[in-house]
Amino acid sequence: MDFALNDEQQMLQEAAQRFLSDAHPCHRARQALPWDEAAQQTLWQTMADMGWNSLLATEEGGGSNLGILEASLIAESAGQHLLNLPWSSSAVLLVLLHREMGSNASAELNEIVKSVMQGQRAVHCITQDEAYWDFAAQCSDFAWLKGLYDDTQPLQIAFIQNSSIARNPSLDPTFTIGKAPDAPSRWSPLQIPGASRARIRSAYRLMQASELVGVAQAALSMSSAYAKERTQFGKLIGSYQAIKHQLTDVWMGIDNARLSVLYAAAALDSDLPDQQLACAVAEFTAIEGALQATRSAVQIHGALGFTWEHDAHLYLKRAQHLAARLGGASAALGKVEAISLH
């Protein structure tokens, strides 16, 4: 399989990196602006105007009808710049659920997805198993899903405004978390068959793996730049083998993760028979690569990297948070083994 991006995909990737570099640098992520801040809503509106929120919607539904691979490029850039808006939930999971429902979608789901695509709402999707919800202050609404990870249960959805839950600081200081409220009394069914549900679920999780690749790449870039300017004993620290080898190992881990994510995205887009294995491998390599890269970034920066004022810890914490949301490296490896032996 050819892993080279075509011209359109390269343009999309470059545009995403350029835009987020200007609009959402690390100091902007540190502010953890709430949704009711004008700057946060303007950023989301601009992302929608660029077509990111309707990337996976059909042309008939006002979207671009692009694939999971294109979405993964946006997700990687989002991770690289520590985006604190629920793009993966809104533009991938919610849009794919709506797309699969087609004409059977409820009026409420139609209205909310339309407002997401137009940049008027930012919706974070959670499951009934989550006690704490991400982006508690950085989204306009929550979509509460039952049965997303259990195909034996009916898939149902309920929408909740973010103002209805209590907000707390998180391990990752670039966004807030909230404690789950009591379950809503009104749920809407989503009549989606098991195979389609599994594909949508895999696509959503793959976005988080893509974000991990972006986080790892940012940590590596930061570490490499520091190694080229920091001197110790009269030499650049990048000239020492201990640093060289560490950075090389990080680069190899990121390259493995990125290739795994690209293949998994292509497998989902092409409905290949090994798509579930490919997605499990992508999750494992992305978790391992991101944790290795961000831990190394802190170590390479020495005492400076351990301080709260330095950005290295932000990437480490985002990597740890995303890894935990995916279940951790051990669970990902167990999934790989289980699928391989099936």
C-alpha positions as CSV (number, residue, x, y, z in Angstrom):
1,M,0.0,0.0,0.0
2,D,1.2,3.5,-0.9
3,F,1.4,5.6,2.2
4,A,2.2,8.8,0.3
5,L,-0.5,11.5,0.7
6,N,-1.9,12.8,-2.6
7,D,-1.9,16.5,-3.4
8,E,-5.3,17.3,-1.9
9,Q,-4.4,15.4,1.3
10,Q,-1.1,17.3,1.6
11,M,-2.8,20.6,1.1
12,L,-5.3,19.7,3.8
13,Q,-2.6,18.7,6.2
14,E,-0.5,21.8,5.6
15,A,-3.5,24.1,5.9
16,A,-4.4,22.5,9.3
17,Q,-0.9,22.8,10.6
18,R,-0.6,26.4,9.5
19,F,-3.9,27.4,10.8
20,L,-3.6,25.8,14.2
21,S,0.0,27.1,14.6
22,D,-1.4,30.6,14.3
23,A,-4.8,30.3,15.9
24,H,-4.1,27.8,18.7
25,P,-0.4,27.9,19.9
26,C,0.6,26.4,23.2
27,H,0.0,29.5,25.2
28,R,-3.5,29.6,23.8
29,A,-4.1,26.0,24.9
30,R,-2.9,26.9,28.4
31,Q,-5.7,29.4,28.8
32,A,-8.4,26.6,28.6
33,L,-10.9,29.1,27.4
34,P,-14.6,28.2,28.1
35,W,-17.1,27.9,25.4
36,D,-18.8,31.2,26.3
37,E,-15.6,33.1,25.5
38,A,-15.9,34.8,22.1
39,A,-12.4,33.7,21.1
40,Q,-13.3,30.0,21.6
41,Q,-16.5,30.3,19.5
42,T,-14.7,32.2,16.8
43,L,-12.1,29.5,16.5
44,W,-14.7,26.8,16.2
45,Q,-16.6,28.9,13.7
46,T,-13.5,29.3,11.6
47,M,-12.8,25.6,11.7
48,A,-16.4,25.0,10.4
49,D,-15.9,27.6,7.7
50,M,-12.8,25.7,6.5
51,G,-14.9,22.6,6.2
52,W,-13.4,20.6,9.0
53,N,-16.7,20.0,10.8
54,S,-18.4,18.6,7.7
55,L,-15.5,16.7,6.4
56,L,-17.2,13.3,6.7
57,A,-20.7,14.3,5.9
58,T,-22.2,13.5,2.5
59,E,-22.4,16.1,-0.2
60,E,-26.2,15.8,-0.1
61,G,-25.9,16.6,3.6
62,G,-23.7,19.7,3.0
63,G,-20.4,17.9,3.6
64,S,-17.2,17.1,1.7
65,N,-17.8,13.3,1.7
66,L,-14.1,12.7,2.5
67,G,-12.6,9.7,4.3
68,I,-11.3,8.7,7.7
69,L,-7.8,9.2,6.4
70,E,-8.4,12.9,5.8
71,A,-10.0,13.2,9.2
72,S,-7.0,11.6,10.8
73,L,-4.8,14.4,9.3
74,I,-6.9,17.0,11.0
75,A,-6.8,15.0,14.3
76,E,-3.1,14.8,14.2
77,S,-2.7,18.5,13.8
78,A,-5.2,19.0,16.6
79,G,-3.1,16.9,18.9
80,Q,0.1,18.6,17.8
81,H,-1.4,22.0,18.9
82,L,-3.2,20.7,22.0
83,L,-6.6,21.8,20.6
84,N,-9.1,22.1,23.5
85,L,-12.3,21.8,21.5
86,P,-14.1,18.4,21.0
87,W,-13.5,18.1,17.2
88,S,-13.2,14.3,17.1
89,S,-16.5,13.9,19.0
90,S,-18.4,16.5,17.0
91,A,-17.0,16.1,13.5
92,V,-16.3,12.4,13.5
93,L,-18.3,10.4,16.0
94,L,-21.5,12.5,15.9
95,V,-21.4,13.1,12.1
96,L,-20.8,9.4,11.3
97,L,-23.7,8.4,13.6
98,H,-25.9,10.9,11.8
99,R,-24.7,9.8,8.4
100,E,-25.4,6.2,9.1
101,M,-28.9,7.0,10.3
102,G,-29.7,8.9,7.1
103,S,-33.4,9.7,6.7
104,N,-34.2,7.8,10.0
105,A,-32.3,10.5,12.1
106,S,-34.5,12.3,14.6
107,A,-35.3,16.0,14.2
108,E,-33.1,16.7,17.2
109,L,-30.1,14.9,15.8
110,N,-30.6,16.6,12.5
111,E,-30.7,20.0,14.1
112,I,-27.7,19.4,16.4
113,V,-25.4,18.0,13.6
114,K,-26.4,20.8,11.3
115,S,-25.4,23.4,14.0
116,V,-22.1,21.5,14.5
117,M,-21.3,21.6,10.8
118,Q,-22.1,25.3,10.8
119,G,-19.9,26.0,13.7
120,Q,-22.7,27.0,16.1
121,R,-22.3,24.1,18.6
122,A,-19.4,22.1,19.8
123,V,-20.6,18.7,21.1
124,H,-18.5,16.2,23.2
125,C,-19.7,12.6,23.1
126,I,-19.4,10.4,26.2
127,T,-20.6,7.0,27.2
128,Q,-22.5,5.7,30.2
129,D,-19.3,4.2,31.6
130,E,-17.5,7.6,32.0
131,A,-17.7,9.1,35.5
132,Y,-15.9,12.3,34.4
133,W,-16.4,14.1,31.1
134,D,-13.8,16.0,29.1
135,F,-14.2,19.5,27.8
136,A,-16.7,20.3,30.5
137,A,-16.3,24.1,29.9
138,Q,-15.0,23.9,26.3
139,C,-18.1,22.6,24.6
140,S,-21.7,23.8,24.2
141,D,-23.4,20.4,24.6
142,F,-22.8,16.7,25.5
143,A,-24.1,13.7,23.6
144,W,-24.5,10.9,26.0
145,L,-24.4,7.5,24.3
146,K,-25.5,4.1,25.6
147,G,-24.4,0.9,23.9
148,L,-21.5,2.4,21.9
149,Y,-19.1,-0.2,23.2
150,D,-21.6,-3.0,23.8
151,D,-23.2,-4.4,20.6
152,T,-25.6,-6.5,22.7
153,Q,-27.3,-3.3,23.9
154,P,-29.5,-1.0,21.8
155,L,-27.6,2.2,20.8
156,Q,-29.2,5.3,22.3
157,I,-28.3,9.0,22.5
158,A,-29.3,11.9,24.8
159,F,-28.2,15.5,24.6
160,I,-27.3,17.6,27.6
161,Q,-26.2,21.2,27.8
162,N,-22.7,21.7,29.4
163,S,-24.1,24.2,31.9
164,S,-25.8,21.3,33.7
165,I,-22.7,19.7,35.1
166,A,-20.1,20.7,37.7
167,R,-16.7,21.5,36.4
168,N,-13.3,20.6,37.9
169,P,-9.6,21.0,36.9
170,S,-8.1,18.0,35.1
171,L,-4.7,16.4,35.0
172,D,-4.4,18.1,31.6
173,P,-4.6,21.8,32.4
174,T,-5.6,22.7,28.9
175,F,-9.2,21.8,29.5
176,T,-11.6,21.1,32.3
177,I,-13.5,18.0,33.3
178,G,-17.0,17.5,34.8
179,K,-18.6,14.9,37.0
180,A,-21.4,13.0,35.2
181,P,-24.9,14.1,36.4
182,D,-27.8,11.8,36.8
183,A,-28.8,9.9,33.6
184,P,-31.4,11.6,31.5
185,S,-34.9,10.2,31.4
186,R,-35.4,10.6,27.7
187,W,-33.2,8.7,25.2
188,S,-33.5,8.5,21.4
189,P,-32.7,5.2,19.7
190,L,-30.0,5.0,16.9
191,Q,-30.9,2.1,14.6
192,I,-27.4,1.2,13.5
193,P,-26.3,-2.4,12.8
194,G,-23.4,-4.0,14.7
195,A,-20.9,-3.9,11.8
196,S,-21.5,-0.2,11.1
197,R,-21.4,0.6,14.8
198,A,-18.0,-1.2,15.1
199,R,-16.6,0.8,12.2
200,I,-17.9,4.1,13.6
201,R,-16.4,3.2,17.0
202,S,-13.1,2.3,15.5
203,A,-13.0,5.6,13.5
204,Y,-13.6,7.6,16.6
205,R,-10.9,5.8,18.6
206,L,-8.5,6.2,15.6
207,M,-8.9,10.0,15.8
208,Q,-7.6,9.8,19.4
209,A,-4.7,7.7,18.2
210,S,-4.0,10.3,15.5
211,E,-4.1,13.0,18.2
212,L,-1.5,11.0,20.1
213,V,0.8,11.0,17.0
214,G,0.4,14.8,16.8
215,V,1.3,15.2,20.5
216,A,4.3,12.9,20.0
217,Q,5.5,14.9,17.0
218,A,5.3,18.2,18.8
219,A,7.2,16.7,21.7
220,L,9.9,15.5,19.4
221,S,10.2,18.8,17.5
222,M,10.5,20.6,20.8
223,S,13.2,18.2,22.1
224,S,15.2,18.3,18.8
225,A,15.2,22.1,18.8
226,Y,16.4,22.2,22.4
227,A,19.2,19.7,21.8
228,K,20.5,21.9,19.0
229,E,20.8,25.0,21.2
230,R,21.5,23.8,24.8
231,T,25.2,23.4,25.6
232,Q,26.7,21.3,28.4
233,F,30.4,21.0,29.1
234,G,31.1,23.2,26.1
235,K,29.1,21.1,23.6
236,L,25.6,21.0,22.3
237,I,23.7,18.3,24.1
238,G,22.5,16.9,20.8
239,S,26.1,15.8,20.1
240,Y,26.1,13.3,22.9
241,Q,25.1,9.7,22.0
242,A,22.7,9.5,25.0
243,I,20.6,12.3,23.5
244,K,21.1,11.2,19.9
245,H,20.0,7.7,20.5
246,Q,17.0,8.7,22.6
247,L,15.8,11.1,19.9
248,T,16.3,8.4,17.3
249,D,14.2,5.9,19.3
250,V,11.5,8.5,19.6
251,W,11.5,9.3,15.9
252,M,11.2,5.5,15.1
253,G,8.3,5.1,17.5
254,I,6.4,8.1,16.0
255,D,7.1,6.8,12.5
256,N,5.7,3.4,13.4
257,A,2.7,5.0,15.0
258,R,1.9,7.3,12.1
259,L,2.2,4.5,9.5
260,S,0.0,2.3,11.6
261,V,-2.6,5.1,11.8
262,L,-2.5,5.8,8.1
263,Y,-3.0,2.1,7.3
264,A,-5.8,1.8,9.8
265,A,-7.6,4.8,8.3
266,A,-7.1,3.4,4.8
267,A,-8.4,0.0,5.9
268,L,-11.6,1.7,7.3
269,D,-12.1,3.7,4.2
270,S,-11.7,0.7,1.9
271,D,-13.5,-1.7,4.3
272,L,-10.6,-4.1,4.3
273,P,-11.0,-7.4,6.2
274,D,-8.2,-6.6,8.6
275,Q,-9.5,-3.2,9.7
276,Q,-10.2,-4.1,13.3
277,L,-6.6,-5.5,13.7
278,A,-5.2,-2.5,12.0
279,C,-7.0,-0.1,14.3
280,A,-5.9,-2.1,17.4
281,V,-2.3,-1.9,16.2
282,A,-2.7,1.8,15.6
283,E,-3.9,2.4,19.1
284,F,-1.1,0.4,20.7
285,T,1.7,2.0,18.6
286,A,0.3,5.5,19.1
287,I,0.0,5.1,22.9
288,E,3.5,3.7,23.1
289,G,5.0,6.3,20.7
290,A,3.4,9.3,22.4
291,L,4.3,8.3,25.9
292,Q,7.9,7.6,24.9
293,A,8.2,10.9,23.1
294,T,6.6,13.1,25.8
295,R,8.6,11.4,28.6
296,S,11.8,11.9,26.7
297,A,10.9,15.5,26.1
298,V,10.8,16.1,29.8
299,Q,14.1,14.3,30.4
300,I,15.9,16.0,27.6
301,H,14.9,19.4,28.9
302,G,16.3,18.5,32.3
303,A,15.2,20.4,35.3
304,L,13.6,23.0,33.0
305,G,11.2,20.4,31.6
306,F,9.9,19.5,35.1
307,T,8.7,22.9,35.8
308,W,5.0,24.0,35.5
309,E,6.1,26.9,33.4
310,H,7.5,24.8,30.6
311,D,5.3,23.3,27.9
312,A,6.8,19.8,27.9
313,H,4.6,18.7,30.8
314,L,1.5,19.8,28.8
315,Y,2.3,17.3,26.0
316,L,3.1,14.6,28.6
317,K,-0.3,15.1,30.3
318,R,-2.2,15.2,27.1
319,A,-0.6,11.9,26.0
320,Q,-1.4,10.3,29.4
321,H,-5.0,11.5,29.2
322,L,-5.6,10.2,25.7
323,A,-3.8,6.9,26.5
324,A,-6.1,6.5,29.5
325,R,-9.2,7.3,27.4
326,L,-8.2,4.5,25.0
327,G,-7.7,2.1,27.9
328,G,-3.9,2.2,28.1
329,A,-1.1,0.3,26.3
330,S,-1.7,-3.1,28.0
331,A,-5.4,-3.1,26.9
332,A,-4.4,-2.1,23.4
333,L,-1.8,-4.9,23.2
334,G,-4.4,-7.3,24.6
335,K,-6.8,-6.4,21.9
336,V,-4.1,-6.9,19.2
337,E,-3.4,-10.4,20.6
338,A,-7.1,-11.3,20.9
339,I,-7.9,-10.3,17.3
340,S,-4.7,-12.0,16.0
341,L,-5.7,-15.3,17.7
342,H,-9.3,-15.1,16.6
